[in-house]
Amino acid sequence: MTDTAVALQNDLFLRVAKGERSDRPPIWLMRQAGRVLPQYRALRSKFPGFREFLFEPAAAAEATIQPIDELGVDAAIIFSDILVVPEAMGLPYDMVEKRGPLFPKTIQTAQDIAQLQSGEAAADNMEYVYEALRITKRELKGRVPLIGFAGAPWTIFAYMIEGQGSKTFSKAKQFLYREPVLSHLLLERITDTTIAYLKRKIANGADLIQLFDSWAGILSPAQYKTFATHYIGKICAAITEVPITVFSKGAWFALEDIAALNCQVIGLDWNITPAEARARVGENLVLQGNLDPCFLYADHKTIRAGAIQMMEDFGQKHIVNLGHGLYPDIELDSVRVFVDTVKAYRY
Ligand SMILES: Cc1c2[nH]c(c1CCC(=O)O)Cc1[nH]c(c(CCC(=O)O)c1C)Cc1[nH]c(c(CCC(=O)O)c1C)Cc1[nH]c(c(C)c1CCC(=O)O)C2
């Protein structure tokens, strides 16, 4: 892409993701483009719903760049959602205020799966996302790298079967136990679509890819190996153009398996210590995380001390982030203290 090939002014995030040493860790935050920013709320209020917002590439680009201007983080993440993939495959959703996503139609039978679009045909339906990447890349002017992302196949599968958020995702888990053949068929089609989609994100300017396996922690280690790690591995093997981060929330039990895939960065939640994570993944991979988002409800002095402790505990080959996304009621000033502490730190 000629118009996206601008030299990066701040490439700290990418250098560390590729395993280089640095004088401080880079920082970005999951859900940094969102409701902690007043300018995000102003932009969001122009649209009747979340999906209308996502379908407007110029607005998505603006939301992507807001945290770069406001917080000075070292990477941008394209403003979008993991649920655009099931939608592109033929399962539309509504984002219900205060409740979250709701799919009017779900996958229950072989025929439902046969009716889905997948691979390149499904990737064709997400042109608005690629357009948002192109605009973002142009407007970022090389200030920081741009992260592209997708849900990992198991998490997308969970929404497609369950049809909405759930504490247990017991319908999706039940499907794995009762219909293993159909489960693999659907996971395969999600995987093909995700690979085609991510390759187009890269062609349109994504400098690194992150996979979000938000519901990893509800599977048993055996199920995770069969129905999740296997497909994440296929995606990692296919994405050779840029580094890839695997964030499997709650799957500390699978860290050795994930470390054996062709990924460069592993995202961590707060349920594991930096020392244990390092021991499980070995010396080569880069770790990302893992401050408990609730730490940002503490006073500023405590936030500073927590950030420094975390950086000391991880040492080199570390990208600072939270263990999950920012919550909407976290104070902007507290987020700023966290970011500024990291940017002032030196190993
Ligand atoms: C599971 C998941 C989803 N979406 C996502 C995940 C994986 C990460 C995670 O575990 O949180 C990923 C996601 N969703 C969003 C981003 C944007 C980029 C960023 O700033 O990180 C990213 C990376 C925007 C969003 N995605 C959503 C919003 C809020 C929508 C609104 O404005 O009403 C935003 C800004 C909606 C969403 N989208 C989803 C849910 C369950 C919800 C409702 C609950 C909630 O609001 O967090 C699905």
The ligand as an ORCA input file, in Angstrom:
! r2SCAN-3c Opt
* xyz 0 1
  C     -15.339     -9.843     23.778
  C     -15.031     -8.646     22.907
  C     -15.996     -7.847     22.224
  N     -15.298     -6.859     21.531
  C     -13.952     -6.992     21.769
  C     -13.762     -8.124     22.593
  C     -12.417     -8.684     22.992
  C     -11.806     -7.945     24.128
  C     -12.500     -8.141     25.437
  O     -12.399     -9.265     25.981
  O     -13.094     -7.191     25.940
  C     -12.860     -6.189     21.209
  C     -13.018     -4.741     21.063
  N     -14.158     -3.994     21.145
  C     -13.866     -2.671     20.935
  C     -12.472     -2.568     20.643
  C     -11.869     -1.249     20.184
  C     -10.487     -0.943     20.258
  C      -9.949     -0.630     21.654
  O     -10.012      0.514     22.081
  O      -9.396     -1.530     22.316
  C     -11.929     -3.846     20.767
  C     -10.489     -4.294     20.623
  C     -14.807     -1.541     20.962
  C     -16.091     -1.671     21.669
  N     -16.917     -2.767     21.738
  C     -18.068     -2.445     22.423
  C     -18.003     -1.076     22.806
  C     -19.106     -0.297     23.527
  C     -20.241     -0.060     22.595
  C     -21.032      1.174     22.900
  O     -20.554      2.281     22.624
  O     -22.154      0.993     23.379
  C     -16.765     -0.589     22.337
  C     -16.247      0.810     22.457
  C     -19.223     -3.348     22.668
  C     -18.964     -4.769     22.947
  N     -18.246     -5.626     22.146
  C     -18.204     -6.878     22.735
  C     -18.961     -6.822     23.922
  C     -19.160     -7.984     24.881
  C     -19.477     -5.526     24.040
  C     -20.447     -4.999     25.078
  C     -19.817     -4.709     26.374
  C     -18.917     -3.483     26.350
  O     -19.426     -2.383     26.089
  O     -17.733     -3.662     26.594
  C     -17.479     -8.038     22.178
*
